[in-house]
Amino acid sequence: MYLPTIDLALMVDSIPFLLSGLGYTLGISLTAFVFGNILGVLLTVLGFVPLRAVKLFVRLYLSFLRGTPALVLLFLLYFGLPYQLNAVVAAIICFSLTSSAFIGEIYRGSIAGVNAGQWDAAYALGNRFFPTMRYIILPQAVRISIPALSNVAMDLLKGTSLAAMITVPDIFQKAKIIGGRTFDYLSMYILVALIYWLLCIGIGRLQHQLERYFQQKYR
């Protein structure tokens, strides 16, 4: 009976080739996280606009993107449009849209966690909605949302592995190439899992640093 084995020598020799795709993995995830935050904040603010049509649009947007698999949206953007997008561009758009829906809900919940009396105090001082949201409420909401946002960042980082399905040469695609050449997918997938794990540990450390920073700033 065949027993799969782990080829440590192959794993070590393959590290430079896999890391050559790291720029795509980090670049796509970071860009999507930035755009996802921008869209998420915009959705959150629009959710407070007292117009029924705007609120309905926000609810439909959040519902659709939270309920649609990222792989389906990725294939739709890359294969389903009348013209073909660049694979990296399609991946960035896909992950920006999907992350924005979750980030928007995170910010909405974080804003709800800010003491309601601060809205009243700001309005009593003559501030309007948008300055109050920008300068008073959102900074506090960001502090509250750091743990949840770090989870989104980790999910984005891991989710970029789906971009290999549309030929983006990220670390997962590199692992598939070596696995196909050596017929040792087990070793390659274990190696790429370890790389993703280490990257997520880095995000976790950054999360703790930000939490300590805000605790010292607002205590």
N, C-alpha and C positions, 0 to 999 in steps of 0.2 A: 504493500500500500504506500502511495506517495505521501510524504509528509512535507509540507511547505517549510522552508528554512529562511532565515534572515541573513542576507549577505552584507555583513558590516563593512567589508572592504568596498563593495559597490556603493554603499550608502555614503561613505566618506569621500570616495572619488567623485560622486555625483553632486556633492554640495555646491561647488562653484557653478556648475551648469544650472542647477535649480535657482541659485541666488541671482543668476542673470535675469530671471523673470521677476525679481522682487520689486523692481521699480514700477512695473505694471500693477502688481498687487497693491502696493502702498499708494501709488498715484491715483488709481481708480477709487480705492476706498476713501482716501483723504478728500479728494475732490467731491465725491458723492456725499460725504459727511458734511462738508461745508455748504454745498448747495441744498442738501436736505435740511440743514438748520435754517438757512435763509427762507426756504419754502415753508418749513414748519412754523417759524415765527409769523410769517405772513398769514398762514392759515389760522393760527391762533388769534391773531388780531382781527382777521375777518370774521371769526366766529363770534366776536363781541359786537360787531356792527348790527344795529337794530333794523336790518332789512331782511325780510323773509326769504327773498330770492338768494341773497348772499349766504345766509345760514344753510339753505337747502343745498347750494353748491358745495359748501364746505363738508356737509354731512355725506353727500354722495361721493365726493373725492376721497374722503377718509375711508368710507366703507368699501369702495371699489379697490383701492390700492392696498388696504389691509387684508382684503379677502382674495386677492389675486396672487398666485405664486410668482415669485420673481423670475423664474425660468420661463414661464409663459410670456410675461411682459418682455423679457429679453429677446425671445424668439420673434415676438410680434414686431419689435422695433428693428430687428436685424433682417428678418426674412419676410415680414408681412407688409412692409411699406412699398409704395410704387417705385421708390428709389432706395438704393441700399446705402445705409449709413456706414461710416467707418466703425469697425468692431469696437474700438476703444470708446468712441463717442456714444455708441449704442449702449455699452455697459454703463458709462457714467450717467446717461439719462435714466436708464432703468433703475439703478441703485439710488439715484437722487430722488426719484419719484417715490419709490417704495419706502425709503427711509423717512421722507418728509411726512408721510402719513403717521408713522409711529412717533416721530419727534413732535409733530403737532399735538398729538394726544398727551405726550409727556409734558409739554409746556402748558397745555390747558389744565392738567391736573396740578402742576406746580403753581400756577397762578391762583388756582382755587385754594392752595395751601397758604397763600400770603394773607395776613390778617386783613379782613375786610375794612377795618377802621382806617387803614392807610389810604384807601380810596376816598373815604369821607374827608379825611384830613387834607388830602391833596385838592379835592374839589372846594373845600372850605377856604383854601388859600388862593383860589382863583385859577387853578390849573385845569386844563381841558383833558379830554380822554387820551389823546395820543402822547402828549408830553408826560402825563402821569404814567402811562404804560411803559414808555421808553426809559424814563429816568428813575422811576420809583419801583414799579412792579416787576418789570422784566429782570433787572439785576438780581432781585431776590429770588425770582423764579428759577433763574439759571443756577443759582447756588443749590436750591432744593433738587433740581433735576440732574445734577452731576452723576449720581450712581446709575440712574436709568439711561442717561445719554452714553455713558461708558459701555453699557450693555449693547446699545445700538451700534456703537463703533466696533465692538467685537463682532457682532453679527454681520456688519458690513464687510469687515476684513475677511471673515470666513466665507461670506457670500460671494465675494469676487471670484472664488474658484469656479462659479458657474460661467464666468466669462470665457473659460477654456472651451466651452461648448460652441462658441462662435469664433474660435481660432485666436483669441487674445493670448499671447505667449507669456502668461503669468507663471508662477511657480508650480501650480497644479498642472498646467499644460506641459511644462518642462518634465515633470514627473511622469506624465503619460508617455512622452516621447521616449524616455529612457526605459520605462517599463515595457513598451512595445518592442524596443530594440533588443532588450535582454531577456524578455519574457519573465521578469521578476517584478511584478506589480506589487507584491507584498512588501518588499523592502522599500520601494519607492514611495508607496502610500504611507508607510510608517514614518519615513523620513519627512515627507511633506506635512504630515500631521504634527510632528515635533516642531517643525518650523512655525506653523500657525500657532501652536501652543505658546512658544516663546514670544511671538509677536503679541499675543493676547495678554501674556504676563506683563509686557511692557505697557500696554494700555491700562492694565489694572494698577500698576505703579503710578502712572500719570494721574489716574483717578484719585488715588490716596493723596498725592501731592496737592491736587486742586482742592480736595476737601479740607486739608489742613490749612491751605492758604485762605480759603473763605472763612473758616472758623476763626482764624486769627484776625481777619479783617473786620468781621461783623460781630465778634463777641462783645 
